[in-house]
Amino acid sequence: QVQLVESGGGLVQPGGSLRLSCAASGSKFTLNAMAWYRQAPGKQRESVARITRSGTTNYADSVKGRFTISGDNGNNMVYLQMNSLKPEDTADYYCYALQVDRRGPHEYWGQGTQVTVSS
C-alpha cells in the first residue's frame, strides 16, 4: 500500500510562487507515474501536471509556462513549482501516484494541501 503525503501549500499573493512536495512511501518499486490534481470549491477535480517514470511531463493548458513538475525517482518524490500564481489557482492540490504490476494498475491519492492565492 502506497501512502502519499503532500506539503508546501499556503497563502500567497497573486504573482507569487509556491513549491509543493509529495513523498510516497510503502512502495517496493519505482512508481510508474506521479501527478498533481486540484479541486477548487464547487468544481470537479482536474489534472494539473503529470510526470512518468521516464521523465515525460504534461500539463494542463491553464498552467503551462507557469508550473513545473519534477520528480526524484529514487526517493519516490514529486514536486510542483508554481510561479506567477493567479487567484484562479486557488484550490486543494492532491498528489496522485500510479503503480502497475502483474495484477494491474493501482492508483493512490494524498490527503491534499490547500493553496490560496489572494491579496
Backbone as a ProteinNet text record, in pm:
[ID]
protein_1_A
[PRIMARY]
QVQLVESGGGLVQPGGSLRLSCAASGSKFTLNAMAWYRQAPGKQRESVARITRSGTTNYADSVKGRFTISGDNGNNMVYLQMNSLKPEDTADYYCYALQVDRRGPHEYWGQGTQVTVSS
[TERTIARY]
83.7	0	88.3	59.1	138.4	69.9	147.6	96.8	161.7	81	128.3	103.5	206.4	193.3	240.6	148.9	181.7	224	301.3	337.7	366.9	366.3	406.4	295.2	171.6	62.5	62.2	-25.3	-34.5	-100.8	-87	-143.9	-33.8	-62.2	36.1	-36.6	31	-28.8	-23.3	-113	-106.5	30.9	82.2	215.5	324.4	289.8	387.4	411.5	492.9	532.6	514.9	491.4	488.9	547	601.5	651	585.2	514	450.7	541.7	540.1	615.8	522.9	556.1	479.5	576.7	566.3	650.6	567.3	613.9	546.3	624.2	553.4	616.8	534.4	599.1	528.4	537.2	604.2	617	754	755.1	881.3	945	864.3	910.9	895	969.8	952	813.3	746	611	613.4	510.3	503.4	478.9	402.4	375.8	329.4	354.5	301.1	245.6	152.8	85.2	30	-9.2	-80.9	-216.7	-317.5	-452.5	-492.9	-598.8	-650.5	-803.1	-861.3	-1006.1	-1040.5	-1102.6	-1147.6	-1288.7	-1329	-1463.6	-1571.4	-1659.3	-1769.2	-1733.2	-1608.5	-1565.3	-1515.3	-1505.3	-1454.1	-1302.1	-1249.7	-1105.4	-1049.4	-938.2	-878.3	-729.3	-678.5	-536.1	-459.5	-348.9	-263.6	-136.1	-67	60.3	88.6	164.5	192.7	334.6	399.6	533.4	541.7	598.7	613	750	767.3	893.7	1010.3	983	1089.4	1115.3	1032.5	1054.2	968.2	880.5	789.9	687.6	668	574.9	464.2	351.6	247.5	170.7	112.1	49.7	-87.6	-171.1	-296.3	-264	-343.8	-319.4	-316.6	-396.2	-409	-283.2	-191.8	-71.9	57.3	48.3	168.1	246.4	376.8	462.7	473.5	388.3	391.5	427.9	383.1	407.3	508.7	589	684.5	677	657.6	657.4	792.4	843.5	969.9	962	1050.9	1044.8	1181.6	1184.4	1304.6	1268.3	1293.6	1250.3	1309.2	1433.4	1498.8	1432.4	1375.9	1311.7	1160.1	1107.1	962	905.4	966.4	919.3	874.5	778.4	737.9	714.6	749.2	739.2	657.8	596.7	527.5	569.2	649.8	689.3	584.9	523.5	415.3	458.6	470.7	510.1	396.5	406.9	306.2	165.3	146	17.2	-94	-210.7	-329.6	-438.7	-532.4	-641.4	-714.9	-723.1	-791.5	-712.8	-591.9	-515.6	-552.7	-632.1	-675.7	-752.9	-707	-768.7	-698.4	-756.5	-686.8	-609.4	-481.2	-395.2	-366.3	-384.8	-370.6	-258.9	-181.8	-78.8	-141.6	-98.7	-150.9	-33.5	-47.9	55.3	-8.6	59.1	14.7	123.4	82.6	175.3	109.7	184.2	132.5	214.4	144.9	214.5	136.6	171.8	109.1	-39.9	-83.9	-226.6	-302.5	-231.4	-297.3	-254.7	-326.2	-292.4	-349.5	-274	-316.9	-298.3	-402.3	-398.2	-404	-327.9	-321.7	-333.6	-392.4	-413.3	-364	-311.6	-279	-401.1	-383.3	-494.6	-518.1	-422.7	-440.3	-373.3	-335.5	-280.9	-345.1	-380.4	-456.3	-364.3	-399.5	-327.8	-429.1	-399.4	-486.6	-406.1	-454.9	-388.8	-480.2	-436.8	-522.1	-437.5	-482.6	-414.7	-480.6
-117.9	0	124.3	214.8	336.6	450.1	521.6	640	763.9	866.6	992	1104.8	1184.2	1295.9	1422.6	1519.7	1646.9	1749.7	1846.8	1960.5	2079.5	2198.2	2317.5	2413.5	2379	2470.3	2591	2686	2804	2918.9	3036.4	3158.9	3238.4	3282	3358.8	3467	3576.5	3685.9	3655.3	3712.4	3695.6	3734.3	3651.8	3673.3	3603.4	3550	3482.4	3338.7	3270.9	3133	3044.3	2917.5	2814.1	2688.2	2604.8	2473.8	2366.9	2278.5	2165.5	2043	1964	1839.4	1724.3	1608.5	1487.7	1373.2	1309.8	1195.4	1069.2	971.4	842.8	739.8	664.8	559.5	432.8	321.6	194.8	118.3	175.6	106.9	41.8	-84.2	-154.2	-120.7	-62.9	-37.9	109.3	152.7	288.1	301	407.9	429.3	458.7	417.6	437	582.1	652.1	793.1	859.4	988.5	1069.8	1197.7	1255.9	1372.4	1460.2	1578.6	1670.9	1701.5	1694.6	1734.4	1848.2	1916.6	2019.3	2024.4	2071.8	2084.3	2214.8	2303.3	2430.2	2412.6	2497.8	2486.5	2487.9	2389.1	2382.3	2330.4	2287.9	2240	2096.2	2032.9	1896.9	1896.5	1785.3	1769.1	1765.5	1834.6	1839.5	1809.8	1756.4	1728	1857	1870.2	1988.5	1954.9	1851.7	1814.5	1669	1605.2	1462.9	1436.3	1341.7	1300.8	1149.5	1090	945	904.7	774.3	724.1	761.2	772.2	806.3	956	1033.9	1177.6	1258.7	1191.6	1263.5	1341.4	1466.1	1551	1602.7	1631.8	1705.5	1790.7	1896.5	1999.4	2038.4	2082.6	2144.1	2276.1	2311.2	2435	2556.9	2552.5	2667.7	2695.4	2598.2	2617	2611	2582.1	2573.1	2703.9	2689	2806.7	2867.9	2824.5	2878.6	2771.3	2649.7	2540.5	2443.5	2384.2	2282.4	2164.6	2046.3	1924.1	1856.5	1805.3	1732.5	1618.2	1521.2	1404.4	1353.1	1279.2	1211.5	1065.2	990.7	851.4	767.9	794.8	713.3	723.2	838.6	860	867.2	840.8	847.5	979.8	1086.9	1221.1	1290.5	1378.9	1462.6	1602.9	1699.9	1840.8	1916.8	2024	2112.7	2255.1	2312.4	2451.8	2537.1	2626	2709	2855.2	2914.7	3054.9	3136.3	3266	3357.2	3312.9	3284.1	3231.5	3333.3	3280.7	3362	3321.9	3409.8	3372.8	3246.2	3224.1	3104.8	2976.3	2987	2868.2	2821.5	2898.8	2861.7	2731	2635.5	2502.1	2415.4	2300	2193.6	2113.3	2093.9	2022.8	1883.2	1784.3	1644.7	1577.9	1502	1418.8	1285.7	1236.4	1110.9	1023.5	894.6	800.3	681.2	633.6	515.5	409.9	291.9	179.3	65.4	9.7	-100	-224.1	-331.5	-459	-568	-692	-801.5	-814.4	-752	-756.1	-642.4	-547.2	-436.2	-302.7	-195.1	-61.1	-36.2	37.3	75.1	225.2	292.3	437.8	476.4	580.1	626.8	778.6	828.7	972.2	1018	1139.4	1202	1269.9	1328.4	1393.9	1535.8	1592.2	1726.2	1833.5	1940.1	2057.3	2180.7	2275.9	2390.4	2499.7	2553.9	2668.1	2781.5	2894.2	3010.6	3125.6	3179.2	3292.3	3413.5	3505.8	3620.6	3736.4	3855.4	3973.9	4019.3
0	0	0	-91.6	-104.3	-29.4	48.3	116.5	54.8	34.5	-22.7	75.7	98.3	190.9	121	110.3	45.9	149.6	103.4	187.1	97.2	157.1	83.7	48.3	77.3	46.9	138.8	108.1	191.6	120.3	180.1	125.4	55.6	-65.5	-141.9	-220	-243.7	-320.2	-469.5	-545.9	-691.9	-744.8	-835.6	-888.2	-810.6	-695.8	-612	-653.2	-572.8	-602.3	-480.3	-507	-404.8	-464.6	-378.3	-421.1	-337.2	-404.5	-337.8	-347.3	-241.4	-239.7	-205.1	-257.2	-225.7	-205.8	-91.4	-60.1	-63.2	-139	-148.7	-68.3	12.9	90.7	79.3	111.7	111.6	-18	-117.2	-245.5	-255.9	-297.1	-314.5	-449.1	-538.7	-673.6	-708.8	-806.9	-856.1	-917.2	-882.9	-933.2	-1082.6	-1151.3	-1296	-1333.4	-1253.8	-1279.5	-1151	-1144.5	-1035	-1094.7	-1023.8	-1080.9	-970.3	-1010.5	-923.6	-985.2	-901.9	-937.9	-844.1	-881.1	-791.5	-800.5	-692.8	-688.6	-619	-693.8	-638.6	-581.8	-490.3	-432.3	-539.8	-534	-628	-765.5	-783.8	-915.1	-905.9	-1022.8	-1027.5	-1014.4	-967.7	-960.6	-1102	-1123.6	-1256.1	-1248.9	-1357.2	-1366.2	-1387.7	-1317.3	-1330.3	-1406.1	-1360.2	-1422.4	-1389.9	-1478.7	-1464.1	-1509.2	-1442.2	-1481.9	-1474.8	-1578.8	-1580.8	-1525.7	-1508.4	-1454.9	-1546.1	-1675.2	-1770.2	-1777.9	-1708.2	-1704.6	-1799.9	-1872.3	-1961.3	-1879.9	-1916.9	-1843	-1933.7	-1874.5	-1945.5	-1846.3	-1899.2	-1816.2	-1869	-1778	-1819.1	-1888.6	-1986.7	-2060.9	-1968.6	-1864.9	-1775.8	-1693.8	-1686.3	-1604.1	-1684.2	-1812.4	-1895.6	-1891.1	-1874.2	-1867.3	-1729.3	-1637.8	-1500.8	-1398.1	-1419	-1325.3	-1385.3	-1298.3	-1340.4	-1245.4	-1301.4	-1222.1	-1237.5	-1127.5	-1131.8	-1032.6	-1053.9	-968.9	-931	-825.5	-778.1	-768.4	-875.7	-880.4	-767.4	-736.7	-635.9	-499.4	-472	-342.2	-353.1	-473.1	-494.2	-443.5	-489.2	-455.4	-583.2	-570.3	-682.3	-629.7	-713.4	-674.4	-778.1	-733.8	-826	-793.1	-880	-864.4	-934	-859	-912.1	-907.6	-1023.4	-1034.7	-1095.7	-1081.3	-1137.8	-1101.8	-975.9	-931.1	-948.9	-980.7	-1003.8	-905.2	-878.1	-787.1	-832	-960.8	-1010.1	-986.4	-938.1	-898.4	-757.7	-689.6	-554.7	-558.1	-478.6	-478.2	-375.5	-351.6	-279.8	-383.7	-357.6	-451	-396.8	-483.2	-443.4	-522.6	-452.2	-515	-555.7	-669.8	-725.6	-767.9	-747.9	-791.3	-860.2	-960.6	-1034.8	-1028.6	-988.6	-989.2	-1066	-1160	-1241.8	-1212.9	-1176.6	-1157.6	-1229.5	-1202.3	-1277.2	-1248.4	-1138.6	-1106.1	-1174.6	-1231.2	-1297.4	-1241.1	-1277.3	-1227.7	-1088	-1009.1	-874.8	-860.3	-817.6	-803.8	-656.8	-624.8	-486.9	-484.4	-375.2	-359.3	-222.5	-219.5	-93.3	-34.4	82.4	151.6	103.6	33.9	-21.5	61.5	-6.3	59.8	-3.5	80.6	31.7	-18.5	-133.5	-190.6	-209.8	-151	-163.8	-221.4	-331.7	-396.7	-382.6	-299.6	-269	-217.9	-247.3	-194.8	-64.9
[MASK]
+++++++++++++++++++++++++++++++++++++++++++++++++++++++++++++++++++++++++++++++++++++++++++++++++++++++++++++++++++++++

